[in-house]
Every structure is written in C-alpha cells, then in structure tokens.
Amino acid sequence: MRYLIKQKWLTMGDKYYIRDENGEDVFFVDGRVFSIGDKLSFQDMQGNELAFIAQKLLAWGPTYHVHIRGEHYATVKKKLFTLFRCKFEVDIPGPDDLLAQGSFLDHEYTFTRHGETVATASKKWFSFRDTYAVDIADGEDEVLILASASVIDLACHNRTGTTIDID
C-alpha cells in the first residue's frame, strides 16, 4: 500500500494528514506545540489515537518511544556512527526489529527486517513542504512504519518555529 505524507506548510507544530494511494485522508498526525521534546499523536480520521510518539530526553542521539494503547511498543533510535548515510533502528520487543537506512542525502529510506525490504520512503526533491511517498508491503504494521517515518523526518529535518497551513 502506498501512502503520501505531506507536511503542512505554515502551522503551529507538526500537523499533517497521511493519504492513501487514492488521495483519501486516512491518518492525522498532531504534534504538540508547547512541550519539552517532540511529541506526536498519530490518529485515525475519527480522532482515535492509534499511537503516541515521544522523544526521549537525555538520550545518546535522537531516540523516540512509540506507544500503542498506552503501552510501549517500539523505540526508534538514530544510529550515531555511520558513514555517509543515516540509519535508524526500530526496536520492537522480540526478534522482528526493523532497520531504516537512508540514502546519502536523506531523501530515500528503506525499511528492512532480517535483510528483506518491508517498506520504502521517498522524499520529493522540489517542494515547498516535505512530502514523502511511503510504500509498505502487505501484512506489515502500517501504523508502526508510518510513525517511524515521521520520527525519521523529525530527527533528520527538525524544524522549529511557527508555520501556517496554506492547503
């Protein structure tokens, strides 16, 4: 399934919709404006929170916790010592961790599990707003992968300041 993540251009905090391949809004991500560390609420279109993402403060490198139904579900951590490309570990309890590895310019990411590709994320090059296409293999946890893609965007392209949506 293909999803499109398009950051709003001028908004307070990170707020954006995630659309499916038919252009329908399927998820809404609501970033907290006044908080210590990044915090995102990942919601369905009825406003039900599917995941909550919180930056871990005082961590060695960008680290985020993903909570689902109030329980810790995964930790997304940027690996600090890599050559020429960013890598993120998506640590899930058990043996099914994901590795997200970026291209040289952080515009393309591949999510793998045990060496097999489970998702790809590609950033549009010439756009006023950050826009990503995320392709997820059938049977994969779409919420976790989309939440992880949101974390990667926060960690690699953190923006501060006020923005206003002009959609």
N, CA, C and O atoms as a DFTB+ gen file, in Angstrom:
668 C
 N C O
     1  1       0.858      -1.177       0.000
     2  2       0.000       0.000       0.000
     3  2       0.898       1.231       0.000
     4  3       1.913       1.276       0.695
     5  1       0.516       2.204      -0.773
     6  2       1.263       3.459      -0.845
     7  2       0.523       4.540      -0.070
     8  3      -0.696       4.685      -0.163
     9  1       1.314       5.302       0.708
    10  2       0.798       6.428       1.467
    11  2       1.574       7.675       1.095
    12  3       2.737       7.598       0.697
    13  1       0.932       8.824       1.224
    14  2       1.573      10.105       0.962
    15  2       1.515      10.931       2.244
    16  3       0.443      11.211       2.781
    17  1       2.697      11.310       2.715
    18  2       2.810      12.175       3.895
    19  2       3.224      13.545       3.382
    20  3       4.296      13.700       2.797
    21  1       2.379      14.527       3.602
    22  2       2.676      15.879       3.132
    23  2       2.593      16.826       4.313
    24  3       1.521      17.046       4.876
    25  1       3.743      17.386       4.683
    26  2       3.793      18.325       5.797
    27  2       3.027      19.591       5.414
    28  3       3.127      20.079       4.288
    29  1       2.268      20.105       6.366
    30  2       1.616      21.391       6.132
    31  2       2.684      22.469       6.150
    32  3       3.707      22.337       6.823
    33  1       2.441      23.509       5.421
    34  2       3.489      24.485       5.232
    35  2       3.608      25.465       6.380
    36  3       4.719      25.609       6.889
    37  1       2.665      26.092       6.798
    38  2       2.800      27.088       7.855
    39  2       1.823      26.762       8.980
    40  3       0.715      27.297       8.995
    41  1       2.205      25.898       9.923
    42  2       1.347      25.518      11.046
    43  2       2.112      25.628      12.352
    44  3       3.343      25.638      12.367
    45  1       1.366      25.710      13.449
    46  2       1.983      25.646      14.772
    47  2       2.257      24.182      15.064
    48  3       1.320      23.398      15.211
    49  1       3.517      23.802      15.149
    50  2       3.863      22.406      15.414
    51  2       3.718      21.560      14.167
    52  3       3.309      22.042      13.111
    53  1       4.060      20.288      14.309
    54  2       3.923      19.346      13.199
    55  2       2.495      18.833      13.162
    56  3       2.065      18.129      14.076
    57  1       1.754      19.177      12.115
    58  2       0.392      18.702      11.916
    59  2       0.261      18.360      10.437
    60  3       0.554      19.177       9.565
    61  1      -0.185      17.137      10.175
    62  2      -0.354      16.751       8.779
    63  2      -1.247      15.530       8.649
    64  3      -1.421      14.751       9.587
    65  1      -1.807      15.391       7.454
    66  2      -2.614      14.232       7.116
    67  2      -1.748      13.255       6.335
    68  3      -0.801      13.642       5.651
    69  1      -2.093      11.995       6.455
    70  2      -1.462      10.955       5.647
    71  2      -2.563      10.406       4.752
    72  3      -3.621       9.992       5.225
    73  1      -2.294      10.412       3.452
    74  2      -3.290       9.975       2.468
    75  2      -2.924       8.614       1.903
    76  3      -1.751       8.249       1.838
    77  1      -3.944       7.869       1.497
    78  2      -3.686       6.588       0.845
    79  2      -3.437       6.817      -0.644
    80  3      -3.420       7.957      -1.109
    81  1      -3.247       5.736      -1.381
    82  2      -2.910       5.858      -2.805
    83  2      -4.055       6.426      -3.642
    84  3      -3.845       6.817      -4.790
    85  1      -5.274       6.477      -3.075
    86  2      -6.416       7.075      -3.775
    87  2      -6.608       8.547      -3.426
    88  3      -7.558       9.175      -3.895
    89  1      -5.713       9.105      -2.604
    90  2      -5.807      10.511      -2.218
    91  2      -6.737      10.776      -1.050
    92  3      -7.018      11.932      -0.733
    93  1      -7.222       9.715      -0.400
    94  2      -8.119       9.863       0.754
    95  2      -7.303      10.020       2.031
    96  3      -6.327       9.300       2.243
    97  1      -7.705      10.964       2.881
    98  2      -7.066      11.113       4.187
    99  2      -7.396       9.882       5.029
   100  3      -8.566       9.537       5.194
   101  1      -6.362       9.215       5.563
   102  2      -6.586       8.021       6.386
   103  2      -6.037       8.174       7.803
   104  3      -6.509       7.503       8.721
   105  1      -5.048       9.046       7.992
   106  2      -4.475       9.285       9.309
   107  2      -4.207      10.776       9.468
   108  3      -4.033      11.502       8.489
   109  1      -4.176      11.217      10.733
   110  2      -3.815      12.589      11.051
   111  2      -2.741      12.539      12.119
   112  3      -2.871      11.802      13.096
   113  1      -1.682      13.316      11.946
   114  2      -0.605      13.400      12.922
   115  2      -0.642      14.803      13.513
   116  3      -0.576      15.804      12.799
   117  1      -0.750      14.847      14.835
   118  2      -0.881      16.114      15.546
   119  2       0.298      16.267      16.493
   120  3       0.416      15.539      17.478
   121  1       1.174      17.227      16.185
   122  2       2.339      17.490      17.031
   123  2       2.007      18.489      18.111
   124  3       1.293      19.464      17.877
   125  1       2.525      18.243      19.285
   126  2       2.327      19.168      20.399
   127  2       3.242      20.362      20.214
   128  3       4.430      20.213      19.929
   129  1       2.681      21.542      20.378
   130  2       3.431      22.771      20.151
   131  2       4.306      23.121      21.345
   132  3       5.506      23.350      21.189
   133  1       3.725      23.164      22.517
   134  2       4.461      23.594      23.698
   135  2       4.772      22.380      24.565
   136  3       4.042      22.071      25.506
   137  1       5.854      21.704      24.238
   138  2       6.261      20.540      25.026
   139  2       7.780      20.480      25.050
   140  3       8.461      21.046      24.194
   141  1       8.283      19.786      26.040
   142  2       9.725      19.572      26.100
   143  2       9.996      18.292      25.315
   144  3       9.556      17.212      25.709
   145  1      10.706      18.413      24.226
   146  2      10.916      17.287      23.326
   147  2       9.748      17.159      22.368
   148  3       8.663      17.682      22.621
   149  1       9.974      16.464      21.272
   150  2       8.922      16.262      20.276
   151  2       7.903      15.254      20.784
   152  3       8.260      14.243      21.389
   153  1       6.624      15.543      20.528
   154  2       5.536      14.633      20.865
   155  2       4.517      14.686      19.733
   156  3       4.096      15.762      19.309
   157  1       4.127      13.499      19.248
   158  2       3.171      13.407      18.155
   159  2       2.057      12.439      18.523
   160  3       2.310      11.378      19.092
   161  1       0.829      12.807      18.197
   162  2      -0.314      11.909      18.345
   163  2      -0.708      11.447      16.954
   164  3      -1.060      12.259      16.099
   165  1      -0.649      10.153      16.731
   166  2      -0.958       9.537      15.436
   167  2      -2.395       9.022      15.535
   168  3      -2.670       8.113      16.318
   169  1      -3.323       9.600      14.743
   170  2      -4.757       9.345      14.910
   171  2      -5.407       8.850      13.631
   172  3      -4.923       9.112      12.530
   173  1      -6.531       8.117      13.794
   174  2      -7.348       7.796      12.628
   175  2      -8.220       9.017      12.333
   176  3      -8.142      10.014      13.051
   177  1      -9.029       8.954      11.312
   178  2      -9.806      10.133      10.901
   179  2     -10.990      10.420      11.831
   180  3     -11.644      11.453      11.688
   181  1     -11.273       9.530      12.773
   182  2     -12.306       9.791      13.770
   183  2     -11.707      10.417      15.025
   184  3     -12.430      10.687      15.984
   185  1     -10.389      10.652      15.031
   186  2      -9.724      11.270      16.169
   187  2      -9.254      10.288      17.224
   188  3      -8.787      10.704      18.284
   189  1      -9.367       8.983      16.957
   190  2      -8.883       7.976      17.899
   191  2      -7.366       7.878      17.799
   192  3      -6.817       7.746      16.705
   193  1      -6.697       7.942      18.933
   194  2      -5.239       7.862      18.934
   195  2      -4.803       6.415      18.719
   196  3      -5.142       5.527      19.501
   197  1      -4.047       6.197      17.646
   198  2      -3.532       4.869      17.322
   199  2      -2.136       4.667      17.881
   200  3      -1.753       3.546      18.218
   201  1      -1.374       5.748      17.982
   202  2      -0.020       5.689      18.524
   203  2       0.334       7.061      19.076
   204  3      -0.157       8.087      18.607
   205  1       1.199       7.052      20.082
   206  2       1.722       8.296      20.630
   207  2       3.233       8.196      20.588
   208  3       3.813       7.212      21.047
   209  1       3.863       9.208      20.039
   210  2       5.310       9.228      19.853
   211  2       5.881      10.321      20.746
   212  3       5.422      11.463      20.712
   213  1       6.887       9.965      21.549
   214  2       7.512      10.936      22.448
   215  2       9.023      10.815      22.355
   216  3       9.576       9.716      22.394
   217  1       9.679      11.955      22.232
   218  2      11.136      11.972      22.197
   219  2      11.676      11.677      23.585
   220  3      11.205      12.230      24.579
   221  1      12.667      10.800      23.641
   222  2      13.326      10.518      24.909
   223  2      14.388      11.587      25.112
   224  3      15.271      11.775      24.276
   225  1      14.286      12.276      26.225
   226  2      15.256      13.323      26.528
   227  2      16.465      12.692      27.197
   228  3      16.363      11.607      27.770
   229  1      17.585      13.349      27.130
   230  2      18.827      12.892      27.739
   231  2      19.258      11.525      27.210
   232  3      19.766      10.688      27.957
   233  1      19.051      11.316      25.921
   234  2      19.475      10.071      25.279
   235  2      20.716      10.361      24.441
   236  3      20.951      11.498      24.032
   237  1      21.489       9.340      24.196
   238  2      22.674       9.463      23.350
   239  2      22.211       9.377      21.905
   240  3      22.153       8.287      21.337
   241  1      21.883      10.508      21.310
   242  2      21.372      10.561      19.950
   243  2      19.855      10.601      19.938
   244  3      19.220      10.267      20.938
   245  1      19.257      11.010      18.807
   246  2      17.797      11.098      18.705
   247  2      17.139       9.743      18.967
   248  3      17.410       8.758      18.280
   249  1      16.269       9.719      19.976
   250  2      15.580       8.497      20.380
   251  2      14.120       8.836      20.660
   252  3      13.819       9.820      21.335
   253  1      13.216       8.010      20.132
   254  2      11.782       8.232      20.292
   255  2      11.117       6.931      20.723
   256  3      11.490       5.846      20.277
   257  1      10.117       7.063      21.605
   258  2       9.329       5.908      22.027
   259  2       7.973       5.973      21.334
   260  3       7.355       7.035      21.256
   261  1       7.522       4.840      20.835
   262  2       6.208       4.722      20.216
   263  2       5.340       3.902      21.175
   264  3       5.673       2.772      21.531
   265  1       4.213       4.508      21.582
   266  2       3.270       3.845      22.481
   267  2       1.985       3.562      21.708
   268  3       1.469       4.425      20.997
   269  1       1.485       2.354      21.856
   270  2       0.210       1.980      21.258
   271  2      -0.682       1.459      22.365
   272  3      -0.280       0.588      23.137
   273  1      -1.914       1.997      22.449
   274  2      -2.872       1.677      23.511
   275  2      -2.243       1.858      24.892
   276  3      -2.496       1.068      25.802
   277  1      -1.429       2.896      25.044
   278  2      -0.832       3.233      26.327
   279  2       0.369       2.385      26.711
   280  3       0.965       2.619      27.762
   281  1       0.738       1.419      25.903
   282  2       1.860       0.532      26.194
   283  2       3.034       0.848      25.284
   284  3       2.850       1.186      24.114
   285  1       4.251       0.737      25.827
   286  2       5.439       0.918      24.992
   287  2       5.455      -0.166      23.926
   288  3       5.359      -1.353      24.236
   289  1       5.577       0.248      22.660
   290  2       5.506      -0.690      21.535
   291  2       6.840      -0.812      20.810
   292  3       7.224      -1.902      20.386
   293  1       7.546       0.309      20.668
   294  2       8.813       0.292      19.941
   295  2       9.636       1.514      20.326
   296  3       9.109       2.515      20.811
   297  1      10.947       1.404      20.096
   298  2      11.859       2.527      20.259
   299  2      12.548       2.756      18.927
   300  3      13.114       1.829      18.346
   301  1      12.501       3.996      18.438
   302  2      13.156       4.355      17.188
   303  2      14.369       5.201      17.559
   304  3      14.238       6.269      18.157
   305  1      15.544       4.710      17.196
   306  2      16.799       5.371      17.591
   307  2      17.699       5.539      16.376
   308  3      17.915       4.611      15.597
   309  1      18.213       6.751      16.242
   310  2      19.164       7.030      15.166
   311  2      20.533       6.505      15.578
   312  3      21.021       6.795      16.671
   313  1      21.140       5.734      14.693
   314  2      22.499       5.259      14.951
   315  2      23.449       6.419      14.685
   316  3      23.348       7.088      13.657
   317  1      24.358       6.650      15.603
   318  2      25.209       7.833      15.522
   319  2      26.435       7.653      14.635
   320  3      26.829       8.593      13.945
   321  1      27.032       6.503      14.634
   322  2      28.308       6.337      13.947
   323  2      28.141       5.495      12.688
   324  3      28.390       4.290      12.685
   325  1      27.711       6.162      11.621
   326  2      27.564       5.506      10.325
   327  2      28.256       6.375       9.292
   328  3      28.370       7.588       9.468
   329  1      28.707       5.770       8.236
   330  2      29.372       6.518       7.173
   331  2      28.405       6.842       6.042
   332  3      27.761       5.948       5.492
   333  1      28.307       8.108       5.702
   334  2      27.636       8.614       4.508
   335  2      26.119       8.487       4.483
   336  3      25.501       9.071       3.593
   337  1      25.489       7.776       5.383
   338  2      24.034       7.672       5.346
   339  2      23.496       7.440       6.746
   340  3      24.160       6.840       7.590
   341  1      22.292       7.921       6.980
   342  2      21.657       7.745       8.285
   343  2      21.050       6.357       8.395
   344  3      20.571       5.783       7.417
   345  1      21.085       5.834       9.615
   346  2      20.437       4.564       9.909
   347  2      19.646       4.719      11.197
   348  3      20.076       5.379      12.142
   349  1      18.482       4.094      11.204
   350  2      17.621       4.085      12.377
   351  2      17.257       2.655      12.707
   352  3      16.950       1.854      11.824
   353  1      17.296       2.344      13.994
   354  2      16.846       1.041      14.455
   355  2      15.459       1.208      15.047
   356  3      15.240       2.076      15.892
   357  1      14.521       0.378      14.606
   358  2      13.178       0.348      15.170
   359  2      13.131      -0.921      16.020
   360  3      12.904      -2.021      15.517
   361  1      13.350      -0.736      17.325
   362  2      13.462      -1.856      18.252
   363  2      12.076      -2.226      18.770
   364  3      11.441      -1.473      19.508
   365  1      11.633      -3.401      18.362
   366  2      10.337      -3.945      18.766
   367  2      10.632      -5.119      19.687
   368  3      11.526      -5.908      19.383
   369  1       9.919      -5.270      20.803
   370  2      10.175      -6.446      21.638
   371  2      10.050      -7.729      20.809
   372  3       9.084      -7.912      20.068
   373  1      11.029      -8.596      20.947
   374  2      11.053      -9.826      20.160
   375  2      12.052      -9.715      19.024
   376  3      12.844      -8.773      18.981
   377  1      12.022     -10.669      18.105
   378  2      13.052     -10.748      17.062
   379  2      12.752      -9.971      15.775
   380  3      13.499     -10.100      14.804
   381  1      11.688      -9.174      15.739
   382  2      11.270      -8.567      14.472
   383  2      11.633      -7.098      14.328
   384  3      10.852      -6.326      13.771
   385  1      12.806      -6.692      14.818
   386  2      13.241      -5.304      14.695
   387  2      13.345      -4.904      13.232
   388  3      13.539      -5.742      12.351
   389  1      13.212      -3.611      12.995
   390  2      13.377      -3.048      11.657
   391  2      14.636      -2.194      11.624
   392  3      15.052      -1.649      12.646
   393  1      15.230      -2.084      10.467
   394  2      16.341      -1.172      10.231
   395  2      15.924      -0.263       9.087
   396  3      15.534      -0.737       8.020
   397  1      16.005       1.032       9.310
   398  2      15.709       2.011       8.251
   399  2      17.032       2.662       7.869
   400  3      17.697       3.278       8.702
   401  1      17.399       2.520       6.614
   402  2      18.666       3.072       6.140
   403  2      18.389       4.084       5.049
   404  3      17.657       3.815       4.097
   405  1      18.998       5.275       5.208
   406  2      18.758       6.363       4.278
   407  2      19.809       6.457       3.198
   408  3      20.898       5.893       3.305
   409  1      19.457       7.185       2.157
   410  2      20.406       7.472       1.091
   411  2      21.371       8.557       1.562
   412  3      21.228       9.092       2.661
   413  1      22.330       8.867       0.742
   414  2      23.357       9.840       1.083
   415  2      22.767      11.184       1.490
   416  3      23.271      11.813       2.421
   417  1      21.720      11.637       0.823
   418  2      21.127      12.945       1.106
   419  2      19.860      12.868       1.956
   420  3      19.133      13.857       2.061
   421  1      19.580      11.710       2.566
   422  2      18.397      11.519       3.423
   423  2      17.077      11.724       2.688
   424  3      16.104      12.172       3.294
   425  1      17.024      11.410       1.408
   426  2      15.781      11.549       0.649
   427  2      15.107      10.213       0.370
   428  3      13.938      10.181      -0.014
   429  1      15.813       9.128       0.554
   430  2      15.270       7.791       0.316
   431  2      15.601       6.923       1.525
   432  3      16.737       6.918       2.000
   433  1      14.610       6.194       2.018
   434  2      14.821       5.271       3.133
   435  2      14.245       3.909       2.786
   436  3      13.185       3.802       2.168
   437  1      14.960       2.875       3.193
   438  2      14.493       1.512       3.026
   439  2      14.376       0.881       4.407
   440  3      15.326       0.897       5.190
   441  1      13.214       0.331       4.696
   442  2      12.970      -0.378       5.951
   443  2      13.144      -1.867       5.676
   444  3      12.502      -2.416       4.780
   445  1      14.011      -2.518       6.446
   446  2      14.245      -3.947       6.259
   447  2      14.065      -4.697       7.582
   448  3      14.235      -4.146       8.670
   449  1      13.717      -5.960       7.441
   450  2      13.653      -6.878       8.579
   451  2      14.359      -8.151       8.129
   452  3      13.973      -8.761       7.132
   453  1      15.385      -8.548       8.859
   454  2      16.175      -9.742       8.520
   455  2      16.674      -9.679       7.071
   456  3      16.722     -10.700       6.384
   457  1      17.042      -8.485       6.612
   458  2      17.584      -8.307       5.273
   459  2      16.555      -8.194       4.159
   460  3      16.928      -7.970       3.007
   461  1      15.276      -8.341       4.467
   462  2      14.202      -8.249       3.463
   463  2      13.531      -6.879       3.541
   464  3      13.212      -6.410       4.634
   465  1      13.315      -6.235       2.399
   466  2      12.657      -4.926       2.360
   467  2      11.175      -5.074       2.696
   468  3      10.470      -5.879       2.088
   469  1      10.708      -4.285       3.676
   470  2       9.292      -4.294       4.052
   471  2       8.610      -2.964       3.727
   472  3       7.382      -2.896       3.675
   473  1       9.407      -1.897       3.507
   474  2       8.832      -0.592       3.166
   475  2       9.925       0.312       2.616
   476  3      11.110       0.124       2.893
   477  1       9.503       1.292       1.832
   478  2      10.415       2.325       1.336
   479  2       9.743       3.677       1.526
   480  3       8.519       3.795       1.459
   481  1      10.562       4.690       1.763
   482  2      10.071       6.065       1.887
   483  2      10.920       6.936       0.978
   484  3      12.148       6.853       0.998
   485  1      10.271       7.762       0.187
   486  2      10.975       8.601      -0.770
   487  2      10.485      10.034      -0.635
   488  3       9.286      10.300      -0.721
   489  1      11.412      10.951      -0.424
   490  2      11.073      12.370      -0.267
   491  2      11.100      13.051      -1.623
   492  3      12.007      12.840      -2.428
   493  1      10.084      13.873      -1.858
   494  2      10.015      14.665      -3.071
   495  2      11.111      15.730      -3.027
   496  3      11.285      16.399      -2.007
   497  1      11.842      15.889      -4.115
   498  2      13.002      16.781      -4.129
   499  2      12.644      18.258      -4.178
   500  3      13.215      19.046      -3.424
   501  1      11.733      18.650      -5.026
   502  2      11.463      20.071      -5.223
   503  2      10.050      20.392      -4.763
   504  3       9.093      20.327      -5.535
   505  1       9.946      20.737      -3.500
   506  2       8.650      21.014      -2.912
   507  2       8.841      22.026      -1.790
   508  3       9.857      22.008      -1.095
   509  1       7.858      22.913      -1.618
   510  2       7.922      23.869      -0.514
   511  2       7.752      23.165       0.823
   512  3       8.270      23.617       1.844
   513  1       7.027      22.058       0.808
   514  2       6.765      21.297       2.029
   515  2       7.402      19.926       1.883
   516  3       7.548      19.406       0.777
   517  1       7.781      19.348       3.021
   518  2       8.284      17.984       2.973
   519  2       7.158      17.064       2.540
   520  3       6.078      17.080       3.130
   521  1       7.405      16.262       1.512
   522  2       6.429      15.316       1.008
   523  2       7.116      13.976       0.826
   524  3       8.163      13.886       0.184
   525  1       6.519      12.932       1.398
   526  2       7.072      11.592       1.311
   527  2       6.048      10.641       0.739
   528  3       4.863      10.723       1.064
   529  1       6.503       9.735      -0.119
   530  2       5.696       8.591      -0.529
   531  2       6.248       7.405       0.243
   532  3       7.454       7.157       0.226
   533  1       5.375       6.673       0.919
   534  2       5.793       5.514       1.708
   535  2       5.066       4.300       1.155
   536  3       3.837       4.243       1.177
   537  1       5.822       3.335       0.662
   538  2       5.272       2.084       0.154
   539  2       5.514       1.001       1.189
   540  3       6.652       0.756       1.590
   541  1       4.431       0.349       1.623
   542  2       4.512      -0.653       2.683
   543  2       4.023      -1.993       2.138
   544  3       2.960      -2.072       1.521
   545  1       4.806      -3.040       2.372
   546  2       4.440      -4.378       1.914
   547  2       3.184      -4.859       2.634
   548  3       2.925      -4.475       3.775
   549  1       2.411      -5.700       1.960
   550  2       1.207      -6.281       2.550
   551  2       1.559      -7.052       3.817
   552  3       2.578      -7.739       3.880
   553  1       0.707      -6.927       4.814
   554  2       0.881      -7.665       6.056
   555  2       1.780      -6.986       7.077
   556  3       1.936      -7.490       8.189
   557  1       2.376      -5.849       6.720
   558  2       3.243      -5.134       7.658
   559  2       2.416      -4.180       8.513
   560  3       1.300      -3.813       8.144
   561  1       2.964      -3.785       9.644
   562  2       2.307      -2.877      10.578
   563  2       2.410      -1.452      10.037
   564  3       3.419      -0.772      10.226
   565  1       1.356      -1.018       9.366
   566  2       1.360       0.288       8.698
   567  2       1.525       1.436       9.681
   568  3       2.259       2.385       9.404
   569  1       0.855       1.366      10.822
   570  2       0.948       2.443      11.812
   571  2       2.386       2.569      12.310
   572  3       2.911       3.678      12.402
   573  1       3.029       1.444      12.632
   574  2       4.404       1.486      13.118
   575  2       5.348       2.053      12.063
   576  3       6.197       2.884      12.386
   577  1       5.219       1.628      10.826
   578  2       6.125       2.113       9.780
   579  2       5.885       3.585       9.485
   580  3       6.842       4.340       9.317
   581  1       4.635       4.007       9.418
   582  2       4.352       5.430       9.178
   583  2       4.792       6.284      10.370
   584  3       5.296       7.391      10.181
   585  1       4.609       5.781      11.588
   586  2       5.088       6.506      12.770
   587  2       6.611       6.598      12.741
   588  3       7.173       7.638      13.083
   589  1       7.282       5.524      12.338
   590  2       8.748       5.530      12.245
   591  2       9.221       6.505      11.178
   592  3      10.226       7.189      11.373
   593  1       8.512       6.583      10.048
   594  2       8.865       7.551       9.003
   595  2       8.712       8.978       9.529
   596  3       9.510       9.851       9.188
   597  1       7.698       9.221      10.354
   598  2       7.514      10.539      10.959
   599  2       8.661      10.864      11.905
   600  3       9.128      12.003      11.950
   601  1       9.117       9.869      12.661
   602  2      10.253      10.061      13.567
   603  2      11.516      10.387      12.781
   604  3      12.273      11.281      13.160
   605  1      11.744       9.669      11.693
   606  2      12.934       9.920      10.867
   607  2      12.917      11.352      10.341
   608  3      13.949      12.023      10.327
   609  1      11.757      11.816       9.912
   610  2      11.643      13.194       9.443
   611  2      11.961      14.170      10.570
   612  3      12.666      15.156      10.353
   613  1      11.445      13.906      11.779
   614  2      11.746      14.774      12.920
   615  2      13.240      14.798      13.224
   616  3      13.818      15.864      13.434
   617  1      13.857      13.632      13.248
   618  2      15.264      13.526      13.627
   619  2      16.202      14.123      12.579
   620  3      17.235      14.696      12.924
   621  1      15.848      13.991      11.309
   622  2      16.747      14.453      10.236
   623  2      16.453      15.867       9.762
   624  3      17.355      16.560       9.291
   625  1      15.224      16.296       9.878
   626  2      14.830      17.595       9.331
   627  2      14.044      18.393      10.352
   628  3      13.016      18.984      10.023
   629  1      14.520      18.414      11.595
   630  2      13.794      19.096      12.660
   631  2      13.691      20.581      12.347
   632  3      14.687      21.260      12.095
   633  1      12.459      21.056      12.372
   634  2      12.187      22.456      12.107
   635  2      11.632      23.077      13.371
   636  3      10.823      22.466      14.069
   637  1      12.060      24.270      13.659
   638  2      11.483      24.982      14.796
   639  2      10.830      26.254      14.268
   640  3      11.175      26.751      13.196
   641  1       9.898      26.758      15.030
   642  2       9.243      27.991      14.622
   643  2       7.790      27.751      14.260
   644  3       7.303      26.621      14.291
   645  1       7.115      28.820      13.922
   646  2       5.713      28.782      13.617
   647  2       5.506      28.703      12.123
   648  3       6.189      29.369      11.345
   649  1       4.549      27.877      11.736
   650  2       4.196      27.768      10.333
   651  2       2.693      27.852      10.198
   652  3       1.976      27.590      11.164
   653  1       2.197      28.208       9.034
   654  2       0.747      28.343       8.790
   655  2       0.366      27.539       7.581
   656  3       1.012      27.638       6.538
   657  1      -0.692      26.731       7.704
   658  2      -1.123      25.867       6.619
   659  2      -1.749      26.702       5.495
   660  3      -2.586      27.569       5.746
   661  1      -1.334      26.429       4.264
   662  2      -1.934      27.129       3.135
   663  2      -2.516      26.153       2.128
   664  3      -2.632      26.480       0.947
   665  1      -2.892      24.929       2.587
   666  2      -3.536      23.957       1.694
   667  2      -4.837      24.502       1.174
   668  3      -5.526      23.830       0.407
